Amino acid sequence: MAATSALLPPITTLPKQQLSPFYPATKPRLAGRWSKKRALRTTCATGLEDFIGGDLVKFDLGQWLSDVEEHKALAIYSPHEGGYEGRYLTRLRYQGYQFLDLSARGLGDPETTLTKIHPVCPAHVGKQPIARWYFPPEVDYRLSLLPPGAKGLVVWIIEAKVLSRAELQFLALLPSLRPNVRVVAECGNWRKFVWKPLKEIAGLPTKEGANQQLPS
């Protein structure tokens, strides 16, 4: 045993790359503890919203309303935790807009569902015959039910990121087919609530310079 221990070098002679970078090369490691700790530095940036309630006060609501009236079809990007888009929806409601909330999943062909009489096959359990029911156009039906003082109809589509480019192009052109209609499509997520013209997202020509830009 003495001869074996004599062949092992002392720990102070081990090369530096075999020791931890957080530990001096001349001192051994003792019982899983580090004799020297790395100092951590944490920085945080604060803004005016952090002192007056950034979740309640939105300074870009005026720009939001003007862009809705100018572009008539917007693609929005909200934070993953959700809830922020409700402030902008409520402001449109205050302006007199009525809402048609739809999900892009299961929507089918947007042109047929929104502007034409379309068939719907209800689910069955295998005992009933496959039936087909015909429904009126969703947009035209909701427009016919608008109260006299309503400003228009906002078609708010969630999960619009699953739609194809052709389907997004139709949604971008829908306000030109129905002048009292505005379109808001949730096309993705971002660190804060931002929006862009839906025509730009769909690859259609649009006016330049009038909205918030997504950082690259």
C-alpha positions as a Markdown table, in Angstrom:
| # | Residue | x | y | z |
|---|---|---|---|---|
| 1 | Met | 0.0 | 0.0 | 0.0 |
| 2 | Ala | 2.9 | 2.3 | 0.8 |
| 3 | Ala | 4.4 | 1.6 | -2.6 |
| 4 | Thr | 1.1 | 2.4 | -4.4 |
| 5 | Ser | 0.6 | 5.7 | -2.6 |
| 6 | Ala | 4.2 | 6.7 | -3.4 |
| 7 | Leu | 3.4 | 6.5 | -7.1 |
| 8 | Leu | 0.5 | 9.0 | -6.9 |
| 9 | Pro | 1.6 | 12.6 | -7.2 |
| 10 | Pro | 0.4 | 15.1 | -4.7 |
| 11 | Ile | -2.7 | 17.1 | -5.6 |
| 12 | Thr | -0.8 | 20.3 | -5.8 |
| 13 | Thr | 1.2 | 19.0 | -8.7 |
| 14 | Leu | -1.8 | 18.2 | -10.9 |
| 15 | Pro | -2.0 | 20.3 | -14.1 |
| 16 | Lys | -4.4 | 23.3 | -14.0 |
| 17 | Gln | -6.7 | 22.0 | -16.7 |
| 18 | Gln | -7.7 | 19.1 | -14.3 |
| 19 | Leu | -8.9 | 21.6 | -11.7 |
| 20 | Ser | -12.1 | 23.6 | -11.8 |
| 21 | Pro | -11.8 | 27.1 | -13.4 |
| 22 | Phe | -13.6 | 28.5 | -10.3 |
| 23 | Tyr | -10.9 | 27.1 | -8.0 |
| 24 | Pro | -7.3 | 28.2 | -7.6 |
| 25 | Ala | -4.7 | 25.8 | -9.1 |
| 26 | Thr | -2.7 | 25.7 | -5.9 |
| 27 | Lys | -5.5 | 24.6 | -3.6 |
| 28 | Pro | -7.3 | 21.3 | -3.5 |
| 29 | Arg | -11.1 | 20.9 | -3.8 |
| 30 | Leu | -12.6 | 20.2 | -0.3 |
| 31 | Ala | -15.8 | 18.1 | 0.1 |
| 32 | Gly | -17.5 | 19.6 | -3.0 |
| 33 | Arg | -17.1 | 23.2 | -1.9 |
| 34 | Trp | -15.4 | 25.9 | -3.8 |
| 35 | Ser | -12.9 | 28.1 | -2.0 |
| 36 | Lys | -13.6 | 30.9 | -4.4 |
| 37 | Lys | -17.1 | 31.9 | -5.7 |
| 38 | Arg | -17.8 | 33.7 | -8.9 |
| 39 | Ala | -19.5 | 37.1 | -8.4 |
| 40 | Leu | -22.8 | 37.4 | -10.3 |
| 41 | Arg | -24.0 | 40.7 | -11.5 |
| 42 | Thr | -27.6 | 41.3 | -12.5 |
| 43 | Thr | -28.8 | 44.5 | -14.2 |
| 44 | Cys | -32.4 | 45.5 | -15.0 |
| 45 | Ala | -33.8 | 48.4 | -17.0 |
| 46 | Thr | -36.9 | 50.3 | -15.8 |
| 47 | Gly | -39.2 | 52.6 | -17.7 |
| 48 | Leu | -42.0 | 54.9 | -17.0 |
| 49 | Glu | -44.5 | 52.0 | -17.4 |
| 50 | Asp | -42.9 | 50.3 | -14.4 |
| 51 | Phe | -43.9 | 53.1 | -12.1 |
| 52 | Ile | -47.4 | 53.9 | -13.4 |
| 53 | Gly | -48.7 | 50.4 | -14.3 |
| 54 | Gly | -47.5 | 49.4 | -17.7 |
| 55 | Asp | -50.1 | 46.6 | -17.9 |
| 56 | Leu | -52.9 | 49.2 | -17.6 |
| 57 | Val | -51.6 | 52.3 | -19.4 |
| 58 | Lys | -50.8 | 51.9 | -23.1 |
| 59 | Phe | -49.3 | 54.9 | -24.7 |
| 60 | Asp | -49.7 | 53.5 | -28.2 |
| 61 | Leu | -53.5 | 53.1 | -28.2 |
| 62 | Gly | -53.8 | 56.3 | -30.3 |
| 63 | Gln | -51.5 | 54.9 | -32.9 |
| 64 | Trp | -53.4 | 51.6 | -32.8 |
| 65 | Leu | -56.7 | 53.3 | -33.5 |
| 66 | Ser | -55.3 | 55.3 | -36.4 |
| 67 | Asp | -53.6 | 52.3 | -38.0 |
| 68 | Val | -56.9 | 50.3 | -37.8 |
| 69 | Glu | -58.7 | 53.1 | -39.6 |
| 70 | Glu | -55.9 | 53.5 | -42.2 |
| 71 | His | -54.9 | 49.9 | -43.0 |
| 72 | Lys | -58.2 | 48.3 | -42.1 |
| 73 | Ala | -56.5 | 44.9 | -41.7 |
| 74 | Leu | -53.7 | 44.3 | -39.2 |
| 75 | Ala | -51.5 | 41.4 | -38.1 |
| 76 | Ile | -50.8 | 41.5 | -34.4 |
| 77 | Tyr | -48.1 | 39.9 | -32.4 |
| 78 | Ser | -48.7 | 39.6 | -28.6 |
| 79 | Pro | -46.6 | 38.3 | -25.7 |
| 80 | His | -46.9 | 34.5 | -25.0 |
| 81 | Glu | -48.5 | 35.0 | -21.6 |
| 82 | Gly | -51.5 | 36.6 | -23.2 |
| 83 | Gly | -53.9 | 39.3 | -21.9 |
| 84 | Tyr | -52.3 | 42.3 | -23.5 |
| 85 | Glu | -54.5 | 42.2 | -26.6 |
| 86 | Gly | -57.6 | 42.8 | -24.5 |
| 87 | Arg | -56.6 | 46.4 | -23.9 |
| 88 | Tyr | -56.6 | 47.1 | -27.6 |
| 89 | Leu | -59.8 | 45.1 | -28.2 |
| 90 | Thr | -61.6 | 47.1 | -25.5 |
| 91 | Arg | -60.5 | 50.4 | -27.0 |
| 92 | Leu | -62.0 | 49.4 | -30.4 |
| 93 | Arg | -65.2 | 48.4 | -28.6 |
| 94 | Tyr | -65.3 | 51.9 | -27.0 |
| 95 | Gln | -65.1 | 53.3 | -30.5 |
| 96 | Gly | -68.4 | 51.5 | -31.4 |
| 97 | Tyr | -67.1 | 48.4 | -33.1 |
| 98 | Gln | -68.8 | 45.0 | -32.8 |
| 99 | Phe | -66.7 | 41.8 | -32.9 |
| 100 | Leu | -66.8 | 38.5 | -34.7 |
| 101 | Asp | -64.3 | 36.2 | -32.9 |
| 102 | Leu | -63.2 | 33.2 | -35.0 |
| 103 | Ser | -60.4 | 30.6 | -34.8 |
| 104 | Ala | -58.2 | 29.9 | -37.8 |
| 105 | Arg | -58.2 | 26.2 | -36.9 |
| 106 | Gly | -61.2 | 24.7 | -38.5 |
| 107 | Leu | -62.2 | 27.9 | -40.3 |
| 108 | Gly | -62.0 | 26.2 | -43.7 |
| 109 | Asp | -61.8 | 28.4 | -46.7 |
| 110 | Pro | -62.1 | 32.0 | -45.4 |
| 111 | Glu | -63.7 | 33.3 | -48.6 |
| 112 | Thr | -66.4 | 30.7 | -48.5 |
| 113 | Thr | -67.0 | 30.9 | -44.8 |
| 114 | Leu | -67.1 | 34.6 | -44.4 |
| 115 | Thr | -68.7 | 35.9 | -47.7 |
| 116 | Lys | -70.7 | 32.9 | -49.2 |
| 117 | Ile | -73.3 | 30.4 | -48.2 |
| 118 | His | -71.3 | 27.4 | -47.0 |
| 119 | Pro | -72.1 | 23.8 | -46.0 |
| 120 | Val | -71.4 | 22.4 | -42.6 |
| 121 | Cys | -71.4 | 18.7 | -41.8 |
| 122 | Pro | -72.3 | 18.1 | -38.1 |
| 123 | Ala | -70.5 | 15.3 | -36.2 |
| 124 | His | -72.3 | 12.0 | -36.0 |
| 125 | Val | -71.6 | 8.8 | -34.0 |
| 126 | Gly | -72.0 | 6.3 | -36.8 |
| 127 | Lys | -75.7 | 5.7 | -36.5 |
| 128 | Gln | -77.1 | 8.8 | -38.2 |
| 129 | Pro | -76.7 | 9.5 | -41.9 |
| 130 | Ile | -74.1 | 12.1 | -42.9 |
| 131 | Ala | -76.1 | 15.4 | -43.1 |
| 132 | Arg | -75.1 | 18.7 | -44.6 |
| 133 | Trp | -76.5 | 22.0 | -43.3 |
| 134 | Tyr | -76.1 | 25.3 | -45.1 |
| 135 | Phe | -75.2 | 28.4 | -43.2 |
| 136 | Pro | -75.3 | 32.1 | -44.3 |
| 137 | Pro | -72.1 | 34.1 | -44.8 |
| 138 | Glu | -70.7 | 34.9 | -41.4 |
| 139 | Val | -69.7 | 38.5 | -42.2 |
| 140 | Asp | -72.8 | 39.4 | -44.1 |
| 141 | Tyr | -75.0 | 37.9 | -41.4 |
| 142 | Arg | -73.2 | 39.8 | -38.6 |
| 143 | Leu | -73.4 | 43.0 | -40.6 |
| 144 | Ser | -77.1 | 42.6 | -41.0 |
| 145 | Leu | -77.4 | 42.4 | -37.2 |
| 146 | Leu | -75.4 | 45.5 | -36.3 |
| 147 | Pro | -77.2 | 48.1 | -34.2 |
| 148 | Pro | -77.8 | 51.5 | -35.7 |
| 149 | Gly | -75.1 | 53.2 | -33.8 |
| 150 | Ala | -72.3 | 50.7 | -34.5 |
| 151 | Lys | -69.3 | 51.9 | -36.3 |
| 152 | Gly | -68.5 | 48.6 | -38.0 |
| 153 | Leu | -67.5 | 45.0 | -37.5 |
| 154 | Val | -64.1 | 43.7 | -36.5 |
| 155 | Val | -63.3 | 40.2 | -37.6 |
| 156 | Trp | -60.8 | 39.1 | -34.9 |
| 157 | Ile | -59.1 | 35.8 | -35.9 |
| 158 | Ile | -56.9 | 33.9 | -33.4 |
| 159 | Glu | -54.2 | 31.4 | -34.3 |
| 160 | Ala | -53.9 | 33.0 | -37.8 |
| 161 | Lys | -50.4 | 31.8 | -38.0 |
| 162 | Val | -51.7 | 28.5 | -39.4 |
| 163 | Leu | -53.3 | 30.2 | -42.4 |
| 164 | Ser | -51.6 | 30.0 | -45.8 |
| 165 | Arg | -50.4 | 33.1 | -47.7 |
| 166 | Ala | -53.4 | 33.0 | -50.0 |
| 167 | Glu | -55.8 | 32.9 | -47.1 |
| 168 | Leu | -54.1 | 35.8 | -45.5 |
| 169 | Gln | -54.3 | 37.7 | -48.7 |
| 170 | Phe | -58.0 | 37.3 | -48.8 |
| 171 | Leu | -58.3 | 38.5 | -45.2 |
| 172 | Ala | -56.2 | 41.6 | -46.1 |
| 173 | Leu | -58.6 | 42.4 | -49.0 |
| 174 | Leu | -61.8 | 41.7 | -47.1 |
| 175 | Pro | -62.2 | 45.3 | -46.0 |
| 176 | Ser | -62.2 | 46.4 | -49.6 |
| 177 | Leu | -65.0 | 44.0 | -50.3 |
| 178 | Arg | -67.0 | 44.9 | -47.2 |
| 179 | Pro | -66.2 | 48.6 | -46.3 |
| 180 | Asn | -67.6 | 48.3 | -42.8 |
| 181 | Val | -65.3 | 45.4 | -41.9 |
| 182 | Arg | -62.0 | 45.6 | -40.1 |
| 183 | Val | -59.7 | 42.5 | -39.8 |
| 184 | Val | -57.3 | 41.8 | -36.9 |
| 185 | Ala | -55.3 | 38.5 | -37.2 |
| 186 | Glu | -53.1 | 37.1 | -34.5 |
| 187 | Cys | -50.2 | 35.9 | -36.6 |
| 188 | Gly | -47.6 | 35.1 | -33.9 |
| 189 | Asn | -46.0 | 36.2 | -30.6 |
| 190 | Trp | -43.4 | 38.8 | -29.6 |
| 191 | Arg | -41.9 | 40.3 | -26.5 |
| 192 | Lys | -44.4 | 43.1 | -26.5 |
| 193 | Phe | -47.7 | 43.9 | -28.3 |
| 194 | Val | -46.8 | 45.0 | -31.9 |
| 195 | Trp | -48.7 | 45.1 | -35.2 |
| 196 | Lys | -48.1 | 45.4 | -38.9 |
| 197 | Pro | -50.4 | 45.8 | -41.9 |
| 198 | Leu | -51.8 | 42.4 | -42.9 |
| 199 | Lys | -51.0 | 43.2 | -46.6 |
| 200 | Glu | -47.4 | 43.4 | -45.8 |
| 201 | Ile | -47.4 | 40.0 | -44.0 |
| 202 | Ala | -49.4 | 38.5 | -46.9 |
| 203 | Gly | -47.0 | 39.8 | -49.5 |
| 204 | Leu | -49.4 | 42.4 | -51.0 |
| 205 | Pro | -48.3 | 46.0 | -51.8 |
| 206 | Thr | -49.0 | 48.4 | -49.0 |
| 207 | Lys | -48.3 | 52.0 | -48.0 |
| 208 | Glu | -45.0 | 52.6 | -46.5 |
| 209 | Gly | -44.1 | 54.0 | -43.1 |
| 210 | Ala | -47.2 | 53.8 | -41.0 |
| 211 | Asn | -47.0 | 51.3 | -38.2 |
| 212 | Gln | -44.8 | 49.7 | -35.6 |
| 213 | Gln | -42.0 | 47.6 | -37.0 |
| 214 | Leu | -41.0 | 44.3 | -35.7 |
| 215 | Pro | -37.3 | 44.2 | -34.6 |
| 216 | Ser | -35.1 | 42.1 | -36.8 |
